[in-house]
Amino acid sequence: MHRSLSICLALILATLSIATTGFAAEGGTLRFELSGASRDRLQLSLSRIVSANRTSGSSFEVRELAGFDRAALQGRDGTPVGFTLVREAGRLDCSGRTANRRATGSCRFTGDPAFAAYLVASGIRQPTEGEWIDLTMVGAKRSLVDALKRGRYTMPTPNTLVGMSALGVSPDYIAAMAAAGYRPRKTEDFLPLKALDVSPAYLGSLKRVGYDRVPVEEVIQLRALGITADFIADYQRHGFRDLSVSRLVQLKALGIRPQELVRQTSGRRVSLVTEQDAPVIMSALLP
């Protein structure tokens, strides 16, 4: 894989890991910090005070934090506050005080035993307490697991289910991708696909320029570098109709336009990088 693409994908996966990894250690005090993200949303961050502090955060609509008065953040410091977040996986009951237009305090987490039992019955292992909290924070639902079962996908780990829920992988998204003739081989493939906003419309645009049923790894490469159907069509108009995905990735990463490929026939040589980081002359790109 081209080095710049490797860096790009590494950053995506690192961001995804940060967004979906919660409390690895058990025990400790569960603390919260709440601030205004926008007029209608609040940013809630949870941290577990252990030997290494771990933090997980999400944005919520005001109405989702039952019992919280948003006006309290604008009031005097020291105002008591409390709220409850109830999701399918469990609930958080939190209380604290305001200071500097924020609220801080402690929370008590109560996991829903029926939800955990449902995961186990579906072939997903029992979540740890930290994973259970994360499943609650991202609003994981039974309907997503049901959609995976209907599609006969391998059941995810609790942490993968957290990631899918956080990214917005929904039953509708899974069904739409299948209707477009695209069924990832691995459940985990939905993570980078959704993170990169690979949609049935995007896949359809690739199909119209001759790139149908592209393997998921190659779709990820194309989308990560912003390669569109128009980009491909531009090369096709200049006579380059059978460029592989790896060649398209190289061309995009190095900013080489189709006109430069045409001029190559006059004898100018331009070096590229193969997947093995070996130099390749421009003529290797020609059909």
C-alpha positions as CSV (number, residue, x, y, z in Angstrom):
1,M,0.0,0.0,0.0
2,H,1.2,3.5,-0.8
3,R,2.9,5.1,2.2
4,S,0.7,8.2,2.3
5,L,-2.4,6.0,2.1
6,S,-1.1,3.9,5.0
7,I,-0.7,7.0,7.1
8,C,-4.2,8.2,6.2
9,L,-5.8,4.8,7.1
10,A,-3.7,4.7,10.3
11,L,-5.0,8.1,11.4
12,I,-8.6,6.9,10.7
13,L,-8.2,3.8,12.7
14,A,-6.4,5.6,15.5
15,T,-9.3,8.1,15.7
16,L,-11.8,5.3,15.6
17,S,-9.9,3.5,18.4
18,I,-10.0,6.7,20.6
19,A,-13.7,7.2,19.9
20,T,-14.7,3.6,20.8
21,T,-12.3,2.5,23.5
22,G,-13.6,3.3,27.0
23,F,-12.7,2.1,30.4
24,A,-10.2,-0.8,30.2
25,A,-9.8,-1.0,33.9
26,E,-12.5,-1.9,36.3
27,G,-13.3,-0.3,39.6
28,G,-12.7,3.3,40.6
29,T,-15.0,6.3,40.8
30,L,-17.1,7.3,37.8
31,R,-16.9,11.1,37.3
32,F,-18.7,13.3,34.8
33,E,-18.2,16.7,33.2
34,L,-21.0,18.3,31.3
35,S,-20.8,21.3,29.1
36,G,-22.9,23.0,26.3
37,A,-21.9,21.7,22.9
38,S,-24.6,23.8,21.1
39,R,-28.0,25.3,21.8
40,D,-29.7,21.9,21.6
41,R,-26.9,19.6,22.6
42,L,-24.7,18.8,25.6
43,Q,-21.2,17.3,25.7
44,L,-21.0,14.6,28.4
45,S,-17.6,13.2,29.3
46,L,-17.1,10.3,31.7
47,S,-13.9,9.3,33.4
48,R,-13.0,6.5,35.7
49,I,-10.4,7.4,38.3
50,V,-8.0,4.4,38.5
51,S,-4.3,4.0,38.2
52,A,-4.6,5.3,34.6
53,N,-7.5,7.7,34.0
54,R,-9.7,6.7,31.1
55,T,-12.2,9.0,29.5
56,S,-15.2,8.4,27.2
57,G,-17.4,11.2,25.8
58,S,-20.5,11.7,23.6
59,S,-22.8,14.5,22.5
60,F,-26.4,14.3,23.6
61,E,-29.6,16.2,22.9
62,V,-30.7,18.1,26.0
63,R,-33.9,16.0,26.3
64,E,-31.9,12.8,26.5
65,L,-30.4,13.8,29.9
66,A,-33.6,13.5,31.9
67,G,-33.9,15.9,34.8
68,F,-31.2,18.3,33.7
69,D,-31.9,22.0,33.4
70,R,-29.7,23.5,30.8
71,A,-30.2,27.0,32.3
72,A,-28.2,25.8,35.3
73,L,-25.0,26.1,33.3
74,Q,-25.6,29.8,32.9
75,G,-26.4,30.3,36.6
76,R,-24.2,30.9,39.6
77,D,-21.4,28.5,40.5
78,G,-22.3,25.8,42.9
79,T,-25.8,25.2,41.7
80,P,-26.8,21.5,42.3
81,V,-27.6,19.5,39.2
82,G,-28.7,16.0,38.4
83,F,-29.7,13.9,35.4
84,T,-30.3,10.4,34.2
85,L,-29.3,8.8,30.9
86,V,-31.4,5.7,30.0
87,R,-30.5,3.5,27.1
88,E,-31.2,-0.1,26.1
89,A,-27.9,-1.2,27.6
90,G,-28.3,0.5,30.9
91,R,-28.6,3.8,32.7
92,L,-26.4,6.5,34.4
93,D,-27.7,8.4,37.4
94,C,-25.5,11.5,37.9
95,S,-25.4,14.4,40.4
96,G,-23.0,17.3,40.9
97,R,-22.6,21.1,40.8
98,T,-21.9,23.8,38.3
99,A,-18.7,25.9,38.0
100,N,-17.5,28.1,35.1
101,R,-20.5,27.1,32.9
102,R,-19.8,23.4,33.3
103,A,-21.2,20.8,35.6
104,T,-19.1,18.1,37.3
105,G,-19.9,15.3,39.7
106,S,-20.2,11.6,40.0
107,C,-22.4,8.9,38.4
108,R,-23.7,5.5,39.3
109,F,-24.0,3.1,36.4
110,T,-26.6,0.3,36.3
111,G,-26.4,-2.2,33.4
112,D,-29.6,-3.8,32.1
113,P,-29.2,-7.5,32.7
114,A,-31.7,-8.3,30.0
115,F,-29.5,-6.5,27.4
116,A,-26.4,-8.4,28.5
117,A,-28.3,-11.6,28.4
118,Y,-29.6,-10.8,24.9
119,L,-26.0,-10.2,23.7
120,V,-24.9,-13.5,25.1
121,A,-27.9,-15.3,23.6
122,S,-27.0,-13.8,20.2
123,G,-23.4,-15.1,20.3
124,I,-21.7,-12.0,21.7
125,R,-19.7,-12.4,24.9
126,Q,-20.7,-10.8,28.2
127,P,-19.4,-7.2,28.1
128,T,-17.1,-6.0,30.8
129,E,-18.3,-3.1,33.0
130,G,-16.4,-0.6,30.9
131,E,-17.7,-2.0,27.6
132,W,-21.2,-2.0,29.2
133,I,-20.9,1.7,30.0
134,D,-19.6,2.4,26.5
135,L,-22.6,0.5,25.0
136,T,-24.9,2.7,27.0
137,M,-23.1,5.9,26.1
138,V,-23.3,5.3,22.3
139,G,-26.8,4.0,22.5
140,A,-26.2,0.4,21.2
141,K,-29.5,-1.2,20.3
142,R,-30.8,-4.7,19.9
143,S,-32.0,-3.8,16.4
144,L,-28.4,-3.5,15.1
145,V,-27.6,-7.0,16.4
146,D,-30.8,-8.3,14.8
147,A,-29.8,-6.8,11.5
148,L,-26.4,-8.5,11.7
149,K,-28.1,-11.8,12.5
150,R,-30.5,-11.4,9.5
151,G,-27.6,-10.8,7.3
152,R,-25.8,-13.8,8.7
153,Y,-22.8,-11.8,9.7
154,T,-20.4,-13.0,12.4
155,M,-21.4,-11.5,15.7
156,P,-19.1,-8.6,16.8
157,T,-17.2,-8.2,20.0
158,P,-18.8,-5.8,22.5
159,N,-16.1,-3.2,21.6
160,T,-16.8,-3.6,17.8
161,L,-20.5,-3.2,18.6
162,V,-19.6,0.1,20.5
163,G,-17.7,1.3,17.4
164,M,-20.5,0.4,15.0
165,S,-23.1,2.2,17.2
166,A,-20.9,5.3,17.7
167,L,-20.3,5.6,13.9
168,G,-24.0,5.2,13.1
169,V,-24.0,1.8,11.5
170,S,-27.7,1.2,11.4
171,P,-30.0,-1.6,10.2
172,D,-31.0,0.7,7.3
173,Y,-27.3,1.2,6.4
174,I,-26.7,-2.6,6.4
175,A,-29.8,-3.2,4.3
176,A,-29.0,-0.5,1.9
177,M,-25.5,-1.8,1.3
178,A,-26.8,-5.3,0.7
179,A,-29.5,-3.9,-1.7
180,A,-26.6,-2.3,-3.6
181,G,-25.0,-5.7,-4.0
182,Y,-22.4,-5.0,-1.4
183,R,-22.0,-7.4,1.5
184,P,-18.7,-7.0,3.5
185,R,-17.0,-10.3,4.2
186,K,-16.3,-9.3,7.8
187,T,-18.5,-7.5,10.3
188,E,-15.6,-5.3,11.3
189,D,-15.5,-4.0,7.7
190,F,-18.5,-1.8,8.5
191,L,-16.3,0.3,10.8
192,P,-14.0,1.9,8.1
193,L,-16.8,1.8,5.5
194,K,-19.0,4.0,7.7
195,A,-16.2,6.1,9.1
196,L,-15.3,7.0,5.5
197,D,-18.9,7.5,4.6
198,V,-18.9,4.8,1.9
199,S,-22.6,4.7,0.8
200,P,-24.6,2.8,-1.8
201,A,-24.6,6.0,-3.8
202,Y,-20.8,6.1,-3.8
203,L,-20.6,2.4,-4.8
204,G,-23.2,3.1,-7.6
205,S,-21.1,5.9,-9.0
206,L,-18.1,3.6,-9.1
207,K,-20.1,1.0,-10.9
208,R,-21.2,3.5,-13.6
209,V,-17.5,4.0,-14.5
210,G,-16.8,0.3,-14.6
211,Y,-15.7,-0.4,-11.1
212,D,-18.4,-2.8,-9.9
213,R,-18.1,-5.1,-6.8
214,V,-14.8,-3.6,-5.8
215,P,-13.3,-5.5,-2.8
216,V,-13.8,-3.7,0.5
217,E,-10.1,-3.1,1.0
218,E,-9.9,-1.3,-2.3
219,V,-13.1,0.7,-1.7
220,I,-11.5,1.9,1.5
221,Q,-8.4,3.0,-0.3
222,L,-10.4,4.8,-3.0
223,R,-12.6,6.6,-0.5
224,A,-9.8,7.4,1.9
225,L,-8.0,9.4,-0.8
226,G,-11.2,11.0,-2.1
227,I,-11.2,9.2,-5.4
228,T,-14.5,9.8,-7.1
229,A,-16.2,8.6,-10.2
230,D,-15.5,11.9,-11.8
231,F,-11.8,11.5,-11.1
232,I,-11.8,8.1,-12.8
233,A,-13.9,9.3,-15.7
234,D,-11.3,12.0,-16.4
235,Y,-8.7,9.4,-17.0
236,Q,-11.1,7.4,-19.1
237,R,-11.8,10.4,-21.4
238,H,-8.0,10.5,-22.0
239,G,-7.9,6.8,-23.0
240,F,-7.0,5.2,-19.8
241,R,-9.9,2.8,-19.3
242,D,-8.4,-0.1,-17.4
243,L,-6.4,1.4,-14.6
244,S,-6.3,-0.8,-11.5
245,V,-7.4,0.5,-8.1
246,S,-3.7,0.5,-6.9
247,R,-2.8,2.7,-9.9
248,L,-5.6,5.1,-9.3
249,V,-4.5,5.4,-5.7
250,Q,-0.9,6.1,-6.8
251,L,-2.1,8.7,-9.3
252,K,-4.3,10.5,-6.7
253,A,-1.7,10.4,-3.9
254,L,1.0,11.9,-6.2
255,G,-1.4,14.4,-7.8
256,I,-0.7,13.2,-11.4
257,R,-3.4,14.2,-13.9
258,P,-4.3,12.3,-17.0
259,Q,-2.7,14.9,-19.2
260,E,0.6,14.0,-17.7
261,L,0.1,10.4,-18.7
262,V,-0.6,11.4,-22.2
263,R,2.6,13.5,-22.4
264,Q,4.5,10.5,-21.1
265,T,4.5,9.1,-24.6
266,S,6.9,12.0,-25.6
267,G,9.6,10.3,-23.4
268,R,9.2,12.1,-20.0
269,R,9.5,9.6,-17.2
270,V,7.9,10.0,-13.8
271,S,8.6,7.8,-10.8
272,L,5.8,6.2,-8.8
273,V,5.8,3.9,-5.7
274,T,4.4,0.4,-5.9
275,E,2.9,-1.4,-3.0
276,Q,6.4,-2.7,-2.3
277,D,7.8,0.9,-2.4
278,A,9.8,0.1,-5.5
279,P,10.2,2.7,-8.3
280,V,7.9,2.3,-11.3
281,I,8.2,4.4,-14.5
282,M,5.1,6.1,-15.9
283,S,4.8,3.7,-18.8
284,A,3.8,1.0,-16.4
285,L,0.6,2.9,-15.9
286,L,-0.4,2.8,-19.5
287,P,-3.1,0.3,-20.5
